Amino acid sequence: MNKIIQNPLIYSQCENLPTKIYRETTYKTWLIIFKVKNKHITILGVLSGKRKTSSFRKLI
């Protein structure tokens, strides 16, 4: 989490979601999806990396 807080814009956009405002990173086997707006970070979800990409759309 500290790495996301320090520099959230270095992470790539989440390609599994239709909108491009979300970013993603991994921690061990977990995928963390978040957005940055006005220096405020909102965690959309923390998913197992083993889940199907179709389950990502249920987050938004």
PDB file of N, CA, C and O in Angstrom:
ATOM      1  N   MET A   1       0.811  -1.195   0.000  1.00  0.00           N
ATOM      2  CA  MET A   1       0.000   0.000   0.000  1.00  0.00           C
ATOM      3  C   MET A   1       0.854   1.258   0.000  1.00  0.00           C
ATOM      4  O   MET A   1       0.514   2.242  -0.657  1.00  0.00           O
ATOM      5  N   ASN A   2       1.944   1.232   0.721  1.00  0.00           N
ATOM      6  CA  ASN A   2       2.790   2.418   0.783  1.00  0.00           C
ATOM      7  C   ASN A   2       3.315   2.808  -0.590  1.00  0.00           C
ATOM      8  O   ASN A   2       3.443   3.996  -0.886  1.00  0.00           O
ATOM      9  N   LYS A   3       3.621   1.828  -1.432  1.00  0.00           N
ATOM     10  CA  LYS A   3       4.113   2.135  -2.777  1.00  0.00           C
ATOM     11  C   LYS A   3       3.039   2.821  -3.611  1.00  0.00           C
ATOM     12  O   LYS A   3       3.341   3.728  -4.387  1.00  0.00           O
ATOM     13  N   ILE A   4       1.804   2.401  -3.459  1.00  0.00           N
ATOM     14  CA  ILE A   4       0.707   3.043  -4.188  1.00  0.00           C
ATOM     15  C   ILE A   4       0.549   4.484  -3.721  1.00  0.00           C
ATOM     16  O   ILE A   4       0.364   5.384  -4.540  1.00  0.00           O
ATOM     17  N   ILE A   5       0.619   4.705  -2.433  1.00  0.00           N
ATOM     18  CA  ILE A   5       0.455   6.047  -1.873  1.00  0.00           C
ATOM     19  C   ILE A   5       1.584   6.969  -2.323  1.00  0.00           C
ATOM     20  O   ILE A   5       1.342   8.134  -2.636  1.00  0.00           O
ATOM     21  N   GLN A   6       2.806   6.462  -2.357  1.00  0.00           N
ATOM     22  CA  GLN A   6       3.959   7.288  -2.710  1.00  0.00           C
ATOM     23  C   GLN A   6       3.922   7.752  -4.162  1.00  0.00           C
ATOM     24  O   GLN A   6       4.236   8.909  -4.443  1.00  0.00           O
ATOM     25  N   ASN A   7       3.548   6.880  -5.082  1.00  0.00           N
ATOM     26  CA  ASN A   7       3.550   7.241  -6.497  1.00  0.00           C
ATOM     27  C   ASN A   7       2.501   6.429  -7.258  1.00  0.00           C
ATOM     28  O   ASN A   7       2.851   5.474  -7.951  1.00  0.00           O
ATOM     29  N   PRO A   8       1.235   6.789  -7.142  1.00  0.00           N
ATOM     30  CA  PRO A   8       0.174   5.971  -7.736  1.00  0.00           C
ATOM     31  C   PRO A   8       0.128   5.998  -9.264  1.00  0.00           C
ATOM     32  O   PRO A   8      -0.434   5.089  -9.875  1.00  0.00           O
ATOM     33  N   LEU A   9       0.697   7.003  -9.878  1.00  0.00           N
ATOM     34  CA  LEU A   9       0.583   7.138 -11.329  1.00  0.00           C
ATOM     35  C   LEU A   9       1.581   6.295 -12.107  1.00  0.00           C
ATOM     36  O   LEU A   9       1.542   6.277 -13.338  1.00  0.00           O
ATOM     37  N   ILE A  10       2.477   5.594 -11.415  1.00  0.00           N
ATOM     38  CA  ILE A  10       3.427   4.738 -12.134  1.00  0.00           C
ATOM     39  C   ILE A  10       2.790   3.417 -12.550  1.00  0.00           C
ATOM     40  O   ILE A  10       3.354   2.694 -13.372  1.00  0.00           O
ATOM     41  N   TYR A  11       1.641   3.095 -12.002  1.00  0.00           N
ATOM     42  CA  TYR A  11       0.990   1.820 -12.298  1.00  0.00           C
ATOM     43  C   TYR A  11       0.158   1.923 -13.573  1.00  0.00           C
ATOM     44  O   TYR A  11      -0.369   2.986 -13.903  1.00  0.00           O
ATOM     45  N   SER A  12       0.051   0.813 -14.273  1.00  0.00           N
ATOM     46  CA  SER A  12      -0.640   0.805 -15.566  1.00  0.00           C
ATOM     47  C   SER A  12      -2.156   0.859 -15.391  1.00  0.00           C
ATOM     48  O   SER A  12      -2.698   0.513 -14.342  1.00  0.00           O
ATOM     49  N   GLN A  13      -2.814   1.302 -16.450  1.00  0.00           N
ATOM     50  CA  GLN A  13      -4.268   1.332 -16.454  1.00  0.00           C
ATOM     51  C   GLN A  13      -4.795  -0.091 -16.475  1.00  0.00           C
ATOM     52  O   GLN A  13      -4.184  -0.982 -17.065  1.00  0.00           O
ATOM     53  N   CYS A  14      -5.920  -0.295 -15.835  1.00  0.00           N
ATOM     54  CA  CYS A  14      -6.533  -1.620 -15.788  1.00  0.00           C
ATOM     55  C   CYS A  14      -7.205  -1.897 -17.130  1.00  0.00           C
ATOM     56  O   CYS A  14      -8.209  -1.271 -17.469  1.00  0.00           O
ATOM     57  N   GLU A  15      -6.655  -2.828 -17.879  1.00  0.00           N
ATOM     58  CA  GLU A  15      -7.173  -3.140 -19.211  1.00  0.00           C
ATOM     59  C   GLU A  15      -8.425  -4.011 -19.172  1.00  0.00           C
ATOM     60  O   GLU A  15      -9.101  -4.158 -20.190  1.00  0.00           O
ATOM     61  N   ASN A  16      -8.743  -4.583 -18.026  1.00  0.00           N
ATOM     62  CA  ASN A  16      -9.896  -5.471 -17.914  1.00  0.00           C
ATOM     63  C   ASN A  16     -11.202  -4.732 -17.648  1.00  0.00           C
ATOM     64  O   ASN A  16     -12.268  -5.347 -17.630  1.00  0.00           O
ATOM     65  N   LEU A  17     -11.128  -3.421 -17.442  1.00  0.00           N
ATOM     66  CA  LEU A  17     -12.327  -2.625 -17.201  1.00  0.00           C
ATOM     67  C   LEU A  17     -12.541  -1.676 -18.376  1.00  0.00           C
ATOM     68  O   LEU A  17     -11.571  -1.206 -18.970  1.00  0.00           O
ATOM     69  N   PRO A  18     -13.800  -1.389 -18.719  1.00  0.00           N
ATOM     70  CA  PRO A  18     -14.068  -0.569 -19.902  1.00  0.00           C
ATOM     71  C   PRO A  18     -13.609   0.885 -19.777  1.00  0.00           C
ATOM     72  O   PRO A  18     -13.308   1.518 -20.790  1.00  0.00           O
ATOM     73  N   THR A  19     -13.552   1.414 -18.591  1.00  0.00           N
ATOM     74  CA  THR A  19     -13.116   2.791 -18.391  1.00  0.00           C
ATOM     75  C   THR A  19     -11.632   2.814 -18.050  1.00  0.00           C
ATOM     76  O   THR A  19     -11.119   1.868 -17.453  1.00  0.00           O
ATOM     77  N   LYS A  20     -10.951   3.865 -18.417  1.00  0.00           N
ATOM     78  CA  LYS A  20      -9.497   3.923 -18.244  1.00  0.00           C
ATOM     79  C   LYS A  20      -9.066   4.752 -17.035  1.00  0.00           C
ATOM     80  O   LYS A  20      -7.906   5.153 -16.949  1.00  0.00           O
ATOM     81  N   ILE A  21      -9.981   5.014 -16.102  1.00  0.00           N
ATOM     82  CA  ILE A  21      -9.602   5.802 -14.933  1.00  0.00           C
ATOM     83  C   ILE A  21      -9.012   4.939 -13.826  1.00  0.00           C
ATOM     84  O   ILE A  21      -8.470   5.460 -12.851  1.00  0.00           O
ATOM     85  N   TYR A  22      -9.114   3.626 -13.973  1.00  0.00           N
ATOM     86  CA  TYR A  22      -8.624   2.728 -12.936  1.00  0.00           C
ATOM     87  C   TYR A  22      -7.226   2.220 -13.259  1.00  0.00           C
ATOM     88  O   TYR A  22      -6.879   2.016 -14.423  1.00  0.00           O
ATOM     89  N   ARG A  23      -6.440   2.020 -12.226  1.00  0.00           N
ATOM     90  CA  ARG A  23      -5.086   1.488 -12.362  1.00  0.00           C
ATOM     91  C   ARG A  23      -5.013   0.178 -11.595  1.00  0.00           C
ATOM     92  O   ARG A  23      -5.869  -0.122 -10.763  1.00  0.00           O
ATOM     93  N   GLU A  24      -3.966  -0.603 -11.893  1.00  0.00           N
ATOM     94  CA  GLU A  24      -3.839  -1.900 -11.237  1.00  0.00           C
ATOM     95  C   GLU A  24      -2.390  -2.184 -10.869  1.00  0.00           C
ATOM     96  O   GLU A  24      -1.453  -1.711 -11.511  1.00  0.00           O
ATOM     97  N   THR A  25      -2.245  -2.961  -9.828  1.00  0.00           N
ATOM     98  CA  THR A  25      -0.946  -3.460  -9.414  1.00  0.00           C
ATOM     99  C   THR A  25      -1.155  -4.827  -8.778  1.00  0.00           C
ATOM    100  O   THR A  25      -2.281  -5.201  -8.447  1.00  0.00           O
ATOM    101  N   THR A  26      -0.083  -5.558  -8.612  1.00  0.00           N
ATOM    102  CA  THR A  26      -0.187  -6.867  -7.973  1.00  0.00           C
ATOM    103  C   THR A  26       0.640  -6.895  -6.703  1.00  0.00           C
ATOM    104  O   THR A  26       1.669  -6.229  -6.587  1.00  0.00           O
ATOM    105  N   TYR A  27       0.167  -7.674  -5.767  1.00  0.00           N
ATOM    106  CA  TYR A  27       0.892  -7.957  -4.541  1.00  0.00           C
ATOM    107  C   TYR A  27       0.734  -9.450  -4.285  1.00  0.00           C
ATOM    108  O   TYR A  27      -0.359  -9.935  -3.995  1.00  0.00           O
ATOM    109  N   LYS A  28       1.845 -10.164  -4.399  1.00  0.00           N
ATOM    110  CA  LYS A  28       1.837 -11.628  -4.331  1.00  0.00           C
ATOM    111  C   LYS A  28       0.847 -12.163  -5.359  1.00  0.00           C
ATOM    112  O   LYS A  28       1.067 -11.970  -6.555  1.00  0.00           O
ATOM    113  N   THR A  29      -0.228 -12.823  -4.950  1.00  0.00           N
ATOM    114  CA  THR A  29      -1.202 -13.350  -5.921  1.00  0.00           C
ATOM    115  C   THR A  29      -2.443 -12.466  -6.023  1.00  0.00           C
ATOM    116  O   THR A  29      -3.430 -12.864  -6.642  1.00  0.00           O
ATOM    117  N   TRP A  30      -2.411 -11.290  -5.434  1.00  0.00           N
ATOM    118  CA  TRP A  30      -3.573 -10.411  -5.403  1.00  0.00           C
ATOM    119  C   TRP A  30      -3.441  -9.299  -6.427  1.00  0.00           C
ATOM    120  O   TRP A  30      -2.351  -8.775  -6.655  1.00  0.00           O
ATOM    121  N   LEU A  31      -4.549  -8.948  -7.035  1.00  0.00           N
ATOM    122  CA  LEU A  31      -4.614  -7.833  -7.966  1.00  0.00           C
ATOM    123  C   LEU A  31      -5.371  -6.699  -7.279  1.00  0.00           C
ATOM    124  O   LEU A  31      -6.506  -6.881  -6.838  1.00  0.00           O
ATOM    125  N   ILE A  32      -4.743  -5.537  -7.192  1.00  0.00           N
ATOM    126  CA  ILE A  32      -5.340  -4.377  -6.533  1.00  0.00           C
ATOM    127  C   ILE A  32      -5.737  -3.378  -7.613  1.00  0.00           C
ATOM    128  O   ILE A  32      -4.900  -2.954  -8.410  1.00  0.00           O
ATOM    129  N   ILE A  33      -6.999  -3.007  -7.640  1.00  0.00           N
ATOM    130  CA  ILE A  33      -7.511  -2.053  -8.617  1.00  0.00           C
ATOM    131  C   ILE A  33      -7.918  -0.790  -7.865  1.00  0.00           C
ATOM    132  O   ILE A  33      -8.655  -0.846  -6.881  1.00  0.00           O
ATOM    133  N   PHE A  34      -7.422   0.356  -8.350  1.00  0.00           N
ATOM    134  CA  PHE A  34      -7.670   1.616  -7.656  1.00  0.00           C
ATOM    135  C   PHE A  34      -7.779   2.760  -8.652  1.00  0.00           C
ATOM    136  O   PHE A  34      -7.434   2.621  -9.826  1.00  0.00           O
ATOM    137  N   LYS A  35      -8.268   3.900  -8.158  1.00  0.00           N
ATOM    138  CA  LYS A  35      -8.294   5.105  -8.982  1.00  0.00           C
ATOM    139  C   LYS A  35      -7.718   6.261  -8.174  1.00  0.00           C
ATOM    140  O   LYS A  35      -7.735   6.257  -6.943  1.00  0.00           O
ATOM    141  N   VAL A  36      -7.210   7.246  -8.901  1.00  0.00           N
ATOM    142  CA  VAL A  36      -6.621   8.432  -8.285  1.00  0.00           C
ATOM    143  C   VAL A  36      -7.388   9.643  -8.796  1.00  0.00           C
ATOM    144  O   VAL A  36      -7.533   9.838 -10.003  1.00  0.00           O
ATOM    145  N   LYS A  37      -7.872  10.447  -7.871  1.00  0.00           N
ATOM    146  CA  LYS A  37      -8.581  11.666  -8.251  1.00  0.00           C
ATOM    147  C   LYS A  37      -8.236  12.749  -7.240  1.00  0.00           C
ATOM    148  O   LYS A  37      -8.514  12.616  -6.048  1.00  0.00           O
ATOM    149  N   ASN A  38      -7.635  13.810  -7.727  1.00  0.00           N
ATOM    150  CA  ASN A  38      -7.250  14.940  -6.867  1.00  0.00           C
ATOM    151  C   ASN A  38      -6.410  14.494  -5.671  1.00  0.00           C
ATOM    152  O   ASN A  38      -6.676  14.892  -4.536  1.00  0.00           O
ATOM    153  N   LYS A  39      -5.420  13.686  -5.923  1.00  0.00           N
ATOM    154  CA  LYS A  39      -4.497  13.166  -4.901  1.00  0.00           C
ATOM    155  C   LYS A  39      -5.198  12.293  -3.858  1.00  0.00           C
ATOM    156  O   LYS A  39      -4.666  12.075  -2.769  1.00  0.00           O
ATOM    157  N   HIS A  40      -6.380  11.800  -4.190  1.00  0.00           N
ATOM    158  CA  HIS A  40      -7.126  10.901  -3.303  1.00  0.00           C
ATOM    159  C   HIS A  40      -7.190   9.530  -3.975  1.00  0.00           C
ATOM    160  O   HIS A  40      -7.631   9.418  -5.118  1.00  0.00           O
ATOM    161  N   ILE A  41      -6.752   8.497  -3.270  1.00  0.00           N
ATOM    162  CA  ILE A  41      -6.715   7.142  -3.817  1.00  0.00           C
ATOM    163  C   ILE A  41      -7.909   6.358  -3.283  1.00  0.00           C
ATOM    164  O   ILE A  41      -8.136   6.295  -2.075  1.00  0.00           O
ATOM    165  N   THR A  42      -8.663   5.765  -4.195  1.00  0.00           N
ATOM    166  CA  THR A  42      -9.803   4.935  -3.832  1.00  0.00           C
ATOM    167  C   THR A  42      -9.545   3.519  -4.329  1.00  0.00           C
ATOM    168  O   THR A  42      -9.328   3.303  -5.521  1.00  0.00           O
ATOM    169  N   ILE A  43      -9.570   2.557  -3.412  1.00  0.00           N
ATOM    170  CA  ILE A  43      -9.383   1.157  -3.776  1.00  0.00           C
ATOM    171  C   ILE A  43     -10.725   0.608  -4.254  1.00  0.00           C
ATOM    172  O   ILE A  43     -11.700   0.585  -3.502  1.00  0.00           O
ATOM    173  N   LEU A  44     -10.763   0.176  -5.489  1.00  0.00           N
ATOM    174  CA  LEU A  44     -11.993  -0.394  -6.046  1.00  0.00           C
ATOM    175  C   LEU A  44     -12.164  -1.843  -5.609  1.00  0.00           C
ATOM    176  O   LEU A  44     -13.274  -2.284  -5.308  1.00  0.00           O
ATOM    177  N   GLY A  45     -11.062  -2.576  -5.578  1.00  0.00           N
ATOM    178  CA  GLY A  45     -11.156  -3.966  -5.168  1.00  0.00           C
ATOM    179  C   GLY A  45      -9.806  -4.635  -5.086  1.00  0.00           C
ATOM    180  O   GLY A  45      -8.830  -4.191  -5.691  1.00  0.00           O
ATOM    181  N   VAL A  46      -9.768  -5.704  -4.330  1.00  0.00           N
ATOM    182  CA  VAL A  46      -8.591  -6.563  -4.219  1.00  0.00           C
ATOM    183  C   VAL A  46      -9.063  -7.961  -4.586  1.00  0.00           C
ATOM    184  O   VAL A  46      -9.863  -8.568  -3.874  1.00  0.00           O
ATOM    185  N   LEU A  47      -8.557  -8.462  -5.712  1.00  0.00           N
ATOM    186  CA  LEU A  47      -9.035  -9.730  -6.248  1.00  0.00           C
ATOM    187  C   LEU A  47      -7.921 -10.757  -6.287  1.00  0.00           C
ATOM    188  O   LEU A  47      -6.743 -10.416  -6.388  1.00  0.00           O
ATOM    189  N   SER A  48      -8.305 -11.994  -6.207  1.00  0.00           N
ATOM    190  CA  SER A  48      -7.343 -13.070  -6.402  1.00  0.00           C
ATOM    191  C   SER A  48      -6.898 -13.045  -7.854  1.00  0.00           C
ATOM    192  O   SER A  48      -7.725 -12.884  -8.751  1.00  0.00           O
ATOM    193  N   GLY A  49      -5.617 -13.200  -8.093  1.00  0.00           N
ATOM    194  CA  GLY A  49      -5.095 -13.207  -9.451  1.00  0.00           C
ATOM    195  C   GLY A  49      -5.572 -14.382 -10.267  1.00  0.00           C
ATOM    196  O   GLY A  49      -5.369 -14.414 -11.481  1.00  0.00           O
ATOM    197  N   LYS A  50      -6.202 -15.347  -9.629  1.00  0.00           N
ATOM    198  CA  LYS A  50      -6.683 -16.547 -10.310  1.00  0.00           C
ATOM    199  C   LYS A  50      -8.101 -16.389 -10.857  1.00  0.00           C
ATOM    200  O   LYS A  50      -8.609 -17.291 -11.523  1.00  0.00           O
ATOM    201  N   ARG A  51      -8.737 -15.265 -10.585  1.00  0.00           N
ATOM    202  CA  ARG A  51     -10.116 -15.053 -11.051  1.00  0.00           C
ATOM    203  C   ARG A  51     -10.148 -14.749 -12.535  1.00  0.00           C
ATOM    204  O   ARG A  51      -9.168 -14.266 -13.103  1.00  0.00           O
ATOM    205  N   LYS A  52     -11.267 -15.032 -13.150  1.00  0.00           N
ATOM    206  CA  LYS A  52     -11.464 -14.730 -14.565  1.00  0.00           C
ATOM    207  C   LYS A  52     -11.618 -13.219 -14.750  1.00  0.00           C
ATOM    208  O   LYS A  52     -12.117 -12.523 -13.865  1.00  0.00           O
ATOM    209  N   THR A  53     -11.189 -12.728 -15.893  1.00  0.00           N
ATOM    210  CA  THR A  53     -11.284 -11.289 -16.143  1.00  0.00           C
ATOM    211  C   THR A  53     -12.726 -10.808 -16.235  1.00  0.00           C
ATOM    212  O   THR A  53     -12.979  -9.620 -16.034  1.00  0.00           O
ATOM    213  N   SER A  54     -13.666 -11.673 -16.526  1.00  0.00           N
ATOM    214  CA  SER A  54     -15.072 -11.261 -16.591  1.00  0.00           C
ATOM    215  C   SER A  54     -15.596 -10.835 -15.221  1.00  0.00           C
ATOM    216  O   SER A  54     -16.546 -10.057 -15.146  1.00  0.00           O
ATOM    217  N   SER A  55     -15.002 -11.324 -14.150  1.00  0.00           N
ATOM    218  CA  SER A  55     -15.449 -10.947 -12.808  1.00  0.00           C
ATOM    219  C   SER A  55     -15.040  -9.523 -12.452  1.00  0.00           C
ATOM    220  O   SER A  55     -15.564  -8.964 -11.488  1.00  0.00           O
ATOM    221  N   PHE A  56     -14.124  -8.923 -13.195  1.00  0.00           N
ATOM    222  CA  PHE A  56     -13.682  -7.564 -12.917  1.00  0.00           C
ATOM    223  C   PHE A  56     -14.801  -6.570 -13.188  1.00  0.00           C
ATOM    224  O   PHE A  56     -14.926  -5.569 -12.484  1.00  0.00           O
ATOM    225  N   ARG A  57     -15.608  -6.836 -14.194  1.00  0.00           N
ATOM    226  CA  ARG A  57     -16.674  -5.906 -14.569  1.00  0.00           C
ATOM    227  C   ARG A  57     -17.730  -5.769 -13.471  1.00  0.00           C
ATOM    228  O   ARG A  57     -18.472  -4.787 -13.443  1.00  0.00           O
ATOM    229  N   LYS A  58     -17.799  -6.733 -12.584  1.00  0.00           N
ATOM    230  CA  LYS A  58     -18.761  -6.664 -11.487  1.00  0.00           C
ATOM    231  C   LYS A  58     -18.364  -5.619 -10.456  1.00  0.00           C
ATOM    232  O   LYS A  58     -19.177  -5.246  -9.611  1.00  0.00           O
ATOM    233  N   LEU A  59     -17.122  -5.140 -10.514  1.00  0.00           N
ATOM    234  CA  LEU A  59     -16.646  -4.167  -9.537  1.00  0.00           C
ATOM    235  C   LEU A  59     -17.224  -2.777  -9.761  1.00  0.00           C
ATOM    236  O   LEU A  59     -17.413  -2.016  -8.812  1.00  0.00           O
ATOM    237  N   ILE A  60     -17.505  -2.447 -11.023  1.00  0.00           N
ATOM    238  CA  ILE A  60     -17.963  -1.074 -11.288  1.00  0.00           C
ATOM    239  C   ILE A  60     -19.451  -1.015 -11.512  1.00  0.00           C
ATOM    240  O   ILE A  60     -19.998   0.062 -11.748  1.00  0.00           O
TER     241      ILE A  60
END
